[in-house]
């Protein structure tokens, strides 16, 4: 403690008595100067390629092989094509709801590709690319959207609320931010398990304004949980801009308050996202500590099919981001500059993607709905008396009015 006083003795009025560390801030140092503390440091944003797909450092060597890079690009195009077709299908009244991933494809696929396949994923509702990269196929996507007999969730979830136990992707929930503390808790279990698994949790800047965010950060840091928090900062939460959400330097700046490390990347640069995720995962596993990764981006589409984003931002602004800083186009420029991709391959890929998405859509739309009895299955360990009563009343009602319902669309139990 005396060493601390010697270090500060250039302050002529500093006390020469030992500094007794207060338990609430054991690393604090003493000063005799009274002033407010205000951080002026702005966290830099890591990027590898510019908007034209040109490497910012000529000697940079990507951590991704050419074959994997092309596969990542193809997955981004599949995701983009899927969004266009399913969005139009919702507008045609063929499904109730949909959410697109326009402009944020690189965050999803770039990060997921850098994680292990058994790392547990906790998604929000704009990470369909994570599922596609893990192997969730177009038919599975369409089955969930149409809530048919092949849907893993048995038709009991809203559209775009995907999940897969096999692929280690927790089912998406509608309430905002609930997955953040869940991921911290799962990571604590992985720590106790000791097999090197981590949890990866995705959320937007809007979810970071929810109450669930703060206890999750604190719990993860306090109990040394191996979890990667990925914040997609796309500048707007439904219709509330980040300027109306916070006054600080983004979301990454909050990590210091919880005693954890953070990194900010250009979320439209798939190289930056992938490399940062690789580095973060390595640190998490080796140190059993959480990391907050903030990926800066721009939401290219409406929040959902229930939203009209032109009510709170201009069309020219949306188009400027689509044309000037599009993650798919940026990667395409890079691949073309390396002679890894050409216009012929692009045309073939686009045609094939449209074909496969439409096949999946039409097949899922024709399938029957899950059995009505599935309303009660997998909810509780055993069917309680009141649930059994509800089931009996439904059966009696359907028997009484069989001509009022299209029971043929449901699969038999």
C-alpha positions in Angstrom: 0.0 0.0 0.0 2.9 2.4 0.7 4.1 1.8 -2.9 0.8 3.2 -4.1 1.4 6.4 -2.1 5.0 6.7 -3.5 3.6 6.4 -7.0 1.3 9.4 -6.4 3.6 11.6 -4.3 3.9 14.1 -7.2 0.5 15.3 -6.0 1.7 17.8 -3.4 -1.4 17.4 -1.2 -1.5 13.6 -1.3 -1.8 11.9 2.0 1.2 9.8 3.1 -0.9 7.3 5.1 -1.5 3.8 3.7 -4.5 3.4 1.4 -6.8 0.8 2.8 -8.6 -0.9 -0.2 -12.4 -0.7 0.1 -14.0 -4.0 -0.7 -16.3 -2.5 -3.4 -13.3 -1.4 -5.6 -10.1 -3.1 -4.5 -8.1 -1.8 -7.5 -8.9 1.8 -6.9 -6.1 4.3 -6.3 -6.2 7.5 -4.2 -6.0 11.1 -5.4 -6.3 14.4 -3.7 -7.7 16.0 -6.9 -11.5 16.2 -7.0 -13.0 15.9 -10.5 -15.7 14.0 -12.5 -14.6 11.0 -14.5 -15.6 10.9 -18.1 -14.2 8.5 -20.6 -13.1 10.1 -23.9 -11.8 6.9 -25.4 -13.7 5.6 -28.4 -13.5 1.8 -29.1 -12.1 1.2 -32.6 -13.8 -1.0 -35.1 -11.8 -3.8 -36.6 -12.1 -4.4 -40.3 -10.2 -6.3 -43.0 -11.7 -5.3 -46.3 -13.3 -2.0 -47.4 -16.7 -1.5 -49.1 -15.1 -2.6 -52.5 -13.8 -5.9 -51.1 -10.2 -4.6 -51.1 -7.8 -5.7 -48.3 -6.8 -2.8 -46.1 -3.5 -4.4 -45.5 -1.9 -5.8 -48.7 -0.1 -8.6 -46.8 -3.1 -9.8 -44.8 -3.6 -13.5 -45.0 -7.2 -14.7 -44.3 -7.8 -17.3 -41.6 -10.5 -18.8 -43.9 -9.6 -21.2 -46.8 -10.9 -20.4 -50.3 -13.2 -23.3 -50.3 -14.8 -22.4 -46.9 -15.0 -18.8 -48.0 -17.0 -19.7 -51.2 -19.3 -21.9 -49.1 -19.9 -19.0 -46.7 -20.7 -16.8 -49.7 -23.1 -19.3 -51.1 -24.8 -19.6 -47.7 -25.2 -15.8 -47.5 -26.9 -15.9 -51.0 -29.2 -18.7 -49.9 -30.2 -16.7 -46.8 -30.8 -13.6 -48.9 -32.9 -15.5 -51.5 -34.8 -17.2 -48.8 -35.7 -13.9 -47.2 -36.9 -12.4 -50.4 -39.2 -15.3 -51.3 -40.6 -16.0 -47.8 -41.2 -12.3 -47.3 -43.2 -12.2 -50.5 -45.1 -15.3 -49.4 -46.1 -13.6 -46.2 -47.3 -10.6 -48.2 -49.4 -12.9 -50.3 -51.1 -14.2 -47.1 -49.5 -17.6 -47.3 -48.0 -17.4 -43.8 -48.7 -15.1 -40.8 -45.3 -13.5 -40.1 -41.7 -13.3 -41.2 -38.5 -11.4 -40.4 -35.6 -10.9 -42.9 -31.9 -10.8 -42.3 -31.0 -8.2 -45.0 -27.7 -6.5 -44.3 -26.6 -8.7 -41.4 -25.7 -11.9 -43.1 -22.0 -11.6 -42.5 -22.4 -11.3 -38.7 -24.4 -14.6 -38.5 -22.3 -16.8 -40.9 -19.0 -15.2 -40.2 -19.3 -15.8 -36.4 -20.9 -19.2 -36.5 -18.2 -20.6 -38.9 -15.6 -19.7 -36.3 -17.3 -21.7 -33.5 -17.4 -25.4 -32.8 -20.4 -27.3 -33.8 -21.2 -28.4 -30.3 -21.1 -24.8 -28.9 -24.6 -24.0 -27.7 -26.3 -21.2 -29.7 -28.8 -18.8 -28.1 -30.3 -16.7 -30.9 -32.7 -13.8 -31.1 -34.8 -13.7 -34.3 -32.5 -12.4 -36.9 -29.9 -15.2 -37.0 -31.3 -17.6 -39.5 -27.9 -17.7 -41.2 -26.5 -19.5 -38.1 -29.0 -22.3 -38.6 -28.3 -22.6 -42.3 -24.5 -22.8 -41.6 -25.0 -25.5 -39.0 -27.0 -27.6 -41.5 -30.6 -26.6 -40.9 -32.0 -27.0 -44.5 -34.6 -25.1 -46.4 -37.3 -27.7 -45.9 -36.8 -27.4 -42.1 -37.0 -23.6 -42.3 -40.2 -23.8 -44.4 -41.8 -26.5 -42.1 -41.3 -24.2 -39.1 -42.8 -21.2 -41.0 -45.9 -23.1 -42.0 -46.2 -24.9 -38.7 -46.9 -28.2 -40.4 -46.6 -31.8 -39.3 -42.8 -31.9 -39.9 -42.1 -28.8 -37.8 -39.8 -29.6 -34.8 -41.9 -27.3 -32.7 -45.1 -29.1 -33.6 -46.7 -25.9 -34.8 -46.7 -24.2 -31.4 -44.2 -21.4 -32.1 -44.5 -18.2 -34.2 -42.8 -18.3 -37.6 -39.0 -17.7 -37.6 -38.7 -19.1 -34.1 -36.4 -21.9 -35.1 -34.6 -24.4 -33.0 -32.7 -27.6 -33.3 -31.5 -29.9 -30.5 -29.4 -31.8 -33.0 -27.5 -28.7 -34.1 -27.2 -27.2 -30.6 -29.4 -24.3 -31.3 -31.8 -23.3 -28.6 -35.4 -22.5 -29.7 -35.9 -18.8 -30.3 -38.2 -17.0 -28.0 -40.4 -13.9 -28.7 -39.7 -12.0 -25.5 -36.7 -9.7 -26.1 -33.5 -10.5 -24.3 -34.5 -13.6 -22.4 -31.8 -15.7 -24.1 -29.0 -13.5 -22.6 -29.2 -14.8 -19.0 -30.1 -18.2 -20.3 -26.8 -18.3 -22.2 -24.8 -17.2 -19.1 -26.4 -19.9 -17.1 -25.7 -22.6 -19.7 -22.1 -21.4 -19.9 -21.7 -21.8 -16.2 -22.9 -25.4 -16.6 -20.3 -25.9 -19.4 -17.6 -24.6 -17.1 -18.5 -27.2 -14.5 -18.7 -29.8 -17.2 -15.1 -29.0 -18.2 -15.2 -30.2 -21.9 -14.3 -26.9 -23.6 -17.7 -26.0 -24.8 -19.0 -22.4 -24.8 -22.3 -20.7 -25.2 -22.7 -18.1 -27.9 -25.5 -15.6 -27.4 -26.8 -13.2 -30.1 -28.9 -10.1 -29.6 -29.4 -6.6 -31.0 -28.7 -3.2 -29.6 -32.4 -3.0 -28.6 -32.1 -6.1 -26.4 -29.1 -4.6 -24.8 -31.5 -1.9 -23.4 -33.6 -4.6 -21.7 -33.2 -5.5 -18.1 -32.1 -9.1 -18.9 -28.9 -7.8 -20.4 -27.3 -6.4 -17.2 -27.7 -9.4 -14.8 -26.5 -11.7 -17.6 -23.3 -9.7 -18.1 -22.7 -9.5 -14.4 -23.3 -13.2 -13.7 -21.1 -14.3 -16.6 -18.2 -12.1 -15.5 -18.6 -12.8 -11.8 -18.7 -16.6 -12.2 -16.2 -16.8 -15.0 -18.6 -18.2 -17.6 -17.3 -19.3 -21.0 -19.8 -17.3 -23.1 -19.5 -15.2 -26.2 -22.0 -12.3 -26.3 -22.5 -11.2 -29.9 -24.4 -7.9 -30.1 -25.6 -7.0 -33.6 -25.6 -3.2 -33.4 -27.6 -2.3 -36.5 -28.5 1.2 -35.4 -32.1 0.8 -34.6 -34.4 -1.3 -32.4 -37.7 -1.7 -34.2 -38.3 2.0 -34.6 -36.0 3.4 -31.9 -32.6 4.6 -33.0 -29.5 4.0 -31.0 -29.3 7.8 -30.4 -32.5 7.4 -28.4 -31.3 4.3 -26.6 -28.0 5.4 -25.0 -25.5 8.2 -24.8 -22.3 6.0 -24.4 -20.0 4.6 -27.0 -22.1 1.7 -28.3 -22.6 -1.5 -26.5 -18.9 -2.7 -26.2 -18.1 0.1 -23.9 -20.3 -1.5 -21.2 -18.0 -4.5 -20.9 -15.5 -2.6 -18.7 -18.1 -2.0 -16.1 -18.6 -5.7 -15.7 -14.9 -6.5 -15.7 -14.9 -8.3 -19.1 -13.0 -7.8 -22.3 -14.7 -6.5 -25.5 -14.1 -6.1 -29.2 -15.8 -4.1 -31.9 -15.8 -5.2 -35.5 -17.2 -4.1 -38.8 -20.2 -6.5 -39.0 -20.5 -6.2 -42.8 -16.9 -7.5 -43.1 -17.1 -11.3 -42.9 -13.3 -11.6 -42.4 -13.3 -9.2 -39.4 -16.3 -11.0 -37.8 -14.8 -14.5 -38.4 -11.3 -13.5 -37.1 -12.6 -11.7 -34.1 -14.9 -14.7 -33.2 -11.9 -17.1 -33.5 -9.8 -15.0 -31.2 -12.6 -14.5 -28.7 -13.4 -18.2 -28.6 -9.8 -19.1 -28.0 -9.6 -16.6 -25.1 -12.9 -17.8 -23.6 -11.8 -21.4 -23.6 -8.3 -20.8 -22.3 -9.3 -18.3 -19.5 -12.9 -19.4 -18.8 -14.0 -15.7 -19.1 -16.8 -14.1 -21.1 -16.3 -11.8 -24.1 -18.6 -9.1 -25.5 -18.3 -8.8 -29.3 -20.1 -5.9 -30.9 -20.7 -6.1 -34.6 -21.6 -2.8 -36.3 -24.1 -3.1 -39.1 -27.3 -1.8 -40.6 -30.7 -3.4 -40.8 -31.4 -3.5 -44.5 -35.1 -4.5 -44.2 -38.1 -3.8 -42.1 -38.0 -5.0 -38.5 -40.6 -7.6 -39.5 -43.7 -8.0 -41.8 -45.6 -6.0 -39.1 -43.3 -3.0 -39.6 -42.8 -0.3 -42.2 -39.4 1.1 -41.6 -39.9 4.0 -44.1 -42.0 5.6 -41.3 -38.8 6.3 -39.3 -36.0 6.3 -41.9 -35.8 7.4 -45.5 -35.7 5.1 -48.6 -32.5 6.8 -49.9 -30.8 5.9 -46.7 -31.8 2.3 -46.9 -30.7 2.1 -50.6 -27.4 3.7 -49.8 -26.5 1.0 -47.4 -27.8 -1.7 -49.7 -25.6 -0.5 -52.6 -22.6 1.0 -50.8 -22.0 -1.3 -47.8 -23.6 -4.6 -48.4 -21.9 -7.6 -46.7 -22.7 -10.0 -49.6 -21.5 -7.6 -52.3 -18.3 -6.8 -50.3 -17.4 -10.5 -50.2 -18.4 -11.0 -53.8 -16.0 -8.2 -54.8 -13.2 -9.9 -52.9 -13.9 -13.3 -54.4 -13.9 -11.8 -57.9 -10.7 -9.9 -57.3 -9.1 -13.3 -56.4 -10.6 -15.0 -59.5 -12.5 -17.3 -57.1 -15.9 -16.3 -58.5 -17.4 -15.0 -61.7 -20.7 -13.8 -63.3 -21.5 -17.2 -64.7 -21.2 -18.9 -61.2 -23.3 -16.1 -59.7 -26.1 -16.5 -62.2 -26.2 -20.3 -61.7 -26.2 -19.9 -57.9 -29.1 -17.4 -57.9 -31.2 -19.6 -60.2 -30.6 -22.7 -58.1 -31.3 -20.9 -54.8 -34.6 -19.6 -56.1 -35.6 -23.0 -57.3 -34.7 -24.8 -54.0 -36.4 -22.2 -51.8 -39.6 -22.4 -53.9 -39.6 -26.2 -53.8 -39.3 -26.1 -50.0 -42.0 -23.5 -49.7 -44.5 -25.3 -51.8 -43.8 -28.7 -50.2 -44.2 -27.2 -46.7 -47.4 -25.4 -47.6 -49.0 -28.6 -48.9 -48.2 -30.6 -45.7 -50.8 -31.3 -43.1 -50.9 -29.6 -39.7 -49.7 -31.4 -36.6 -52.2 -33.6 -34.7 -54.5 -31.5 -32.5 -53.4 -33.8 -29.6 -49.9 -32.2 -29.8 -51.4 -29.2 -28.1 -50.9 -31.0 -24.8 -47.8 -33.2 -25.5 -44.3 -32.2 -24.4 -45.7 -29.4 -22.3 -45.7 -31.1 -18.9 -44.2 -34.4 -17.7 -47.8 -35.7 -17.3 -51.1 -34.4 -18.4 -52.8 -32.6 -15.5 -56.5 -33.0 -14.8 -57.4 -29.5 -16.1 -55.5 -30.2 -19.3 -57.2 -33.5 -19.7 -60.6 -31.7 -19.2 -59.7 -29.2 -21.9 -58.7 -32.0 -24.3 -62.0 -33.8 -23.7 -64.0 -30.6 -24.3 -62.2 -29.9 -27.6 -62.9 -33.5 -28.8 -66.6 -33.2 -27.8 -66.9 -29.8 -29.6 -65.3 -31.1 -32.8 -67.6 -34.2 -32.8 -70.6 -31.9 -32.3 -69.7 -29.5 -35.1 -67.6 -31.5 -37.6 -68.8 -29.5 -40.6 -67.4 -26.2 -39.1 -63.8 -27.2 -39.2 -61.4 -28.6 -41.8 -60.2 -31.5 -39.7 -58.7 -33.2 -42.8 -55.8 -30.7 -42.8 -54.6 -32.1 -39.4 -52.5 -35.3 -39.2 -54.1 -38.1 -37.2 -52.5 -38.7 -33.8 
